[in-house]
Amino acid sequence: METDRQVFKVIFAKKGQMKYISHLDLLRLFGRAARRAGIPLILSKGFSPRPKMSLKRALKLGLESEAEEGIFQVAAPMTAEDFRDRLQAQLPEGITIKNIEVIT
């Protein structure tokens, strides 16, 4: 089953009112958006499983950015375009996916 695993590198912008969202809230936001979009993120093991995803850096509250990087581990194969379209449809205004690529 491990062979179906894919890793996506996502470049996104954080602008407008979303500049006031904290790093941890942004992680929760992406997890909820992926769940609503039906994207099967891989979950960590243990007592309190969390989606396996990470954001490269934590911005200070109130700063906008055009190029933030996130890594998402997905349990089932899907195209980068499908991943982007499904995720973007569930993200709020102010979070825009700029680029996406499959790492593995």
C-alpha positions as CSV (number, residue, x, y, z in Angstrom):
1,M,0.0,0.0,0.0
2,E,3.0,2.3,0.6
3,T,3.6,2.4,-3.2
4,D,0.4,4.5,-3.7
5,R,1.8,7.2,-1.5
6,Q,2.5,10.6,-3.2
7,V,4.1,13.8,-1.9
8,F,3.0,17.1,-3.3
9,K,5.0,20.4,-2.9
10,V,2.6,23.3,-2.9
11,I,3.5,27.0,-3.3
12,F,0.7,29.3,-2.1
13,A,0.0,32.9,-1.4
14,K,-1.4,34.2,1.9
15,K,-3.0,37.6,1.5
16,G,-5.8,39.9,2.7
17,Q,-7.6,38.9,5.9
18,M,-5.7,35.6,5.9
19,K,-2.5,37.4,6.9
20,Y,-4.0,37.4,10.4
21,I,-4.2,33.6,10.7
22,S,-1.6,31.9,12.8
23,H,0.8,29.1,11.7
24,L,-1.1,26.4,13.7
25,D,-4.5,27.6,12.5
26,L,-3.1,27.6,8.9
27,L,-2.1,23.9,9.3
28,R,-5.6,23.1,10.7
29,L,-7.2,25.1,7.8
30,F,-5.3,23.0,5.2
31,G,-6.2,19.8,7.0
32,R,-9.9,20.7,7.0
33,A,-9.9,21.8,3.4
34,A,-8.2,18.6,2.3
35,R,-10.8,16.5,4.3
36,R,-13.7,18.5,2.7
37,A,-12.2,18.1,-0.7
38,G,-11.9,14.3,-0.2
39,I,-8.1,14.3,-0.5
40,P,-6.9,11.2,1.4
41,L,-4.0,12.7,3.4
42,I,-1.8,10.2,5.2
43,L,-2.3,10.4,9.0
44,S,0.5,10.1,11.6
45,K,0.4,7.1,13.9
46,G,-0.3,7.2,17.6
47,F,-3.0,8.4,20.1
48,S,-3.9,11.6,18.2
49,P,-3.4,11.1,14.5
50,R,-2.8,14.3,12.4
51,P,-2.5,14.7,8.7
52,K,1.1,14.4,7.5
53,M,1.8,17.9,6.1
54,S,4.2,20.6,6.9
55,L,4.7,24.3,6.1
56,K,8.3,25.3,5.4
57,R,8.3,28.5,7.6
58,A,6.0,30.2,10.0
59,L,5.2,33.8,9.1
60,K,4.8,36.4,11.7
61,L,1.1,37.3,12.3
62,G,0.0,40.2,10.0
63,L,2.5,39.5,7.2
64,E,1.4,38.7,3.6
65,S,3.3,36.3,1.4
66,E,3.3,35.4,-2.3
67,A,5.3,32.2,-2.0
68,E,4.8,30.0,1.0
69,E,5.7,26.3,0.7
70,G,3.9,23.3,2.0
71,I,4.4,19.6,1.7
72,F,1.4,17.2,1.7
73,Q,1.6,13.4,1.9
74,V,-1.4,11.7,0.1
75,A,-2.4,8.1,0.5
76,A,-3.8,7.5,-3.0
77,P,-2.4,8.5,-6.4
78,M,-3.9,11.6,-8.0
79,T,-2.7,14.2,-10.5
80,A,-1.3,17.5,-9.4
81,E,-4.1,19.3,-11.3
82,D,-6.8,17.3,-9.5
83,F,-5.1,17.9,-6.1
84,R,-4.8,21.6,-6.8
85,D,-8.4,22.0,-8.1
86,R,-10.0,20.1,-5.3
87,L,-8.0,21.8,-2.6
88,Q,-8.4,25.3,-4.0
89,A,-12.1,24.9,-4.1
90,Q,-12.2,24.4,-0.3
91,L,-9.7,27.2,0.6
92,P,-11.0,30.6,1.8
93,E,-10.4,33.8,-0.1
94,G,-6.8,35.0,0.6
95,I,-5.2,31.6,0.3
96,T,-4.3,30.9,-3.4
97,I,-2.4,28.0,-4.7
98,K,0.3,29.3,-7.1
99,N,2.1,26.1,-8.1
100,I,2.1,22.4,-7.3
101,E,4.5,19.6,-8.2
102,V,4.7,15.9,-7.4
103,I,7.9,15.1,-5.4
104,T,7.4,11.3,-5.2
